[in-house]
Amino acid sequence: MATMASDDEAAPELLESEDEGESGAESFLTEDELAYDEGLDPAEDYDDQQDGHTEPCTSGEEDANHSAYCEEDGSSLSVTRGHKRKRSPHSTAKSWKTENDPDICPPPNRFVPARPPGHQLNSNNKHMPLDLFKLFLSNEAISTLCENTNKQAAKNIGKGKKYSWTDLDVPEFLNYVGLTFFFSLVKLDNICDYWKKNTIFSVLFPADVMSQDRYRVISWNIHMSDPEEDVENDRQKGTPQYDHLFRLNPLMDTIKHACNTFYHPRQKLLIGERTIVRKNHAGMIQKGTAKPNKLGFKLFVLSDSSNGYILDFAVYTGKSRFESGTGLAYDSVMTLIKSAHLGSGYNLFLDSFYTSPKLFRDLLSLNVGACGTYRDNRRGCPTTHSNALTKKDPKGTLRWIREPPVVYVKWKDFCEVSICSTVHQAFSGHTVERRVKSEDGKSTVGFIPCPTPVMEYNKYMGGADMLEQLTQSYSVHHKTSRWYRLLFLHFLEIAATNSFLLHKELCREKHEEPMTHRAFLEELTAQLCGVTVAVPPTKGPSGHLPVPISNQPDASKRASYGRRTCVQCRLIKKEYQSTPWKCRECDVALCLIADRNCFEAWHE
């Protein structure tokens, strides 16, 4: 769904010299995990190549078992290539139908959310950016994090680390997080550059919050779990009791609980994946080659299509064992769809990695509809070639088969699009604008038929684009040698993004104009650091200075010559006191002696 950073993008560097091999899954990849690297799920996809070699197929071939979805001027679909696969024997479809054949639209699911959709906050209260952010990182959660960080620092110093350490508390931690967001707004190549002095490129603010050494030493020691309990978990490595996510759980569980508590989704949901890039190896890292993802951690994310709000997420742990026995794609979806919390009647949109007939049927049994692109080699998908699309078919040609409750649709765009749904009919008369060739061979703009599932998929998968834009615009990620600290930064990103989306929801309800994403982050950064975004103007030299009234060259006469009545004494005290002083700017006589400073009183 989104790649959080890339090796080509500049990221502030904050590295330690070594990785102590702390808990994380093993670094080797099993055959199943190598398949996931290619965007495949061995439990659902078939491969008839015995020597490990697969041949890419081009769209339109009669025997091409690939998933191809096209991207065209605003469309959410994108082109990918699959591989030749064995056909599943489970489909019983006889022949593909055309747009001229009537299809019955499934009855809509009755939408019964467990709570009213939208934010779950009191609209009568004023919610500042910091208030919203603390919904996800409460003072209690921060106190626990500070306590564990202090323990980790003591442990590192006990191992011989040579740095000074004072215990981290909640206010200082908030300052640290504020600086981290500041770095995402003001991009420099290296952390050290933010404390560079005496150049035209110097940034003044970070040094006013904390020193460079203090920021770096906090970054080296940030720890979400209890270091003493880490030792016990590490001893179980290689056993079923070993928890790959142990170092993440305290903060991750807090963030996930808050994501569910303070917002309830509208009817259209998305499931996608996000990859957090990291060069160093760890067992939970996955290298996605079927999509433009580089080496990184994979998260499966459930979000609201209307705004991109993250409702829940799961970190890929690198294990090849699945509770259901049906594979990673199936399990990742069923783990995130919690009917008891969500309610029923939702429509879920997902991409081809997750889509399978079994998943769609099981979701429908929970009264959750689904729509997604699919791969021809996926178990249970139609295998018949009767009346199938061919390479020579023009744009706009579509075929469909309904195997209740799923309708499978193939559509010829710039390439062949494969999509299926349990909530839509195959074709309802929609058209899209495309450039097509006329009979005389000239290229013209015209309208071609478009299947209903494709129209709906493009419409609601836009939430994935919104979420990607929000998280990538001001990413807080920087290089670190500890895998769990990289995910700690990502948790901060989730908290800030969801806080901003709650702000937009609140403003929409009150018919107010919300802040922009950048303005919200700027205000949040300032509040975390205990300052205001607006800097008070620097006072220039004042013209209100006391000067002698008389210009007598003889200094001995200046105190007696030219004296005038003090304006302050006459107006306020109703007294007539003479003074040799006046204000240069105001040109009024004012007393200026030790026990009567009318000059100061007048200007107040």
Salt bridges, closest charged atoms under 4 A:
ASP8 OD2 - LYS294 NZ 3.52
GLU16 OE2 - ARG485 NH1 2.74
ASP19 OD2 - ARG278 NH2 3.53
GLU20 OE1 - LYS159 NZ 3.59
GLU20 OE2 - ARG482 NH2 3.61
GLU22 OE1 - ARG482 NE 3.42
ASP45 OD2 - ARG375 NH1 3.88
ASP45 OD1 - ARG378 NE 2.64
ASP47 OD2 - ARG85 NH1 2.87
GLU55 OE1 - LYS84 NZ 3.83
ASP63 OD1 - HIS385 NE2 3.99
ASP103 OD1 - ARG402 NE 2.79
GLU147 OE2 - LYS151 NZ 3.87
GLU172 OE2 - ARG214 NE 2.75
ASP193 OD1 - LYS196 NZ 3.79
ASP226 OD2 - LYS151 NZ 3.01
ASP230 OD2 - HIS223 NE2 2.60
ASP230 OD2 - ARG247 NE 3.64
GLU232 OE2 - ARG235 NH1 2.68
ASP234 OD1 - ARG247 NH1 3.36
GLU273 OE2 - LYS298 NZ 3.59
ASP312 OD1 - LYS256 NZ 3.92
ASP312 OD2 - LYS338 NZ 2.59
ASP351 OD2 - LYS291 NZ 2.60
ASP362 OD2 - LYS358 NZ 3.07
ASP376 OD1 - LYS410 NZ 2.73
ASP413 OD1 - ARG434 NE 2.92
GLU416 OE2 - LYS410 NZ 3.03
GLU456 OE1 - HIS424 NE2 3.90
GLU493 OE1 - HIS477 NE2 3.67
GLU493 OE1 - HIS490 ND1 3.76
GLU505 OE1 - ARG266 NH2 2.81
GLU505 OE2 - ARG508 NH1 3.69
GLU509 OE1 - HIS119 NE2 3.17
GLU522 OE2 - ARG518 NE 3.02
ASP587 OD1 - LYS582 NZ 3.14
